[in-house]
């Protein structure tokens, strides 16, 4: 998504209400997968230490993943109401032990909202395109490729093959810096008129 489209998406998300507004903003701020965000348990989040640990059984590559949370992501998480009957961050309305469903309908509403806000047609896109937007944005901001890959929990590139056997560093400090930098960029992008 372009900066203009990202700005519009951020603002259109507000009209969607929970769980979509906060969930979409977490997608944008963290670059994590849709299922990782919308199926997250509250227990995965350590707001004091600004970490979100995605357990191995929920991560695509089967490895636990620590997401460093920016101050902005923490603000969004603190505003999500706690539903005492569910461990989920975003519980489904009719089945609070699961995350929400209805993503295709939400994406259509978001696309319609984007087109209205931008005053033009918007190419088809998927929620996964937000993840690509984050990766591209981090690279544009000068974040090292290995750090971008670590933010996304990719095990390809610098972590594949023989390099993966030897390269064991976890990039936690760099991931924190990268996601704080990205959050500042998002603040700038979304505050534009």
KAKA-V240983 format. One line per field, one symbol per residue. phi: phi as a letter, one per 30 degrees, with the letter a starting at -180 (. if undefined). psi: psi as a letter, one per 30 degrees, with the letter a starting at -180 (. if undefined). A space follows every 50 residues. Layout:
# KAKA-V240983
phi = ???
psi = ???
This chain:
# KAKA-V240983
phi = .dddddeddeddeeddidddddddddeddciddeddddcdceddccddch bbcddedccedicdbccdcdedddedddddddcddbdddbdddcbddcdd bjddddddddddddddddiadceebbedddddddeddddddjdeeddedd edidccidcchdeddcdcdcieddddddddddddddedddcdd
psi = kleeeeeeeeeeeeffakfeeeeeeeeeffglleeeefgkkeffkjfegh kjjjleffkeggkkkkkkkleeeeeeeffkkkjfgkfkeikkefifflll ageeeeeeeeeeeeeeefglkklkllfffeeeeeeeeeeefgkkeeeeee efhkgabfglbeefeejfkfgeeeeeeefeeeeeeeeeeffk.
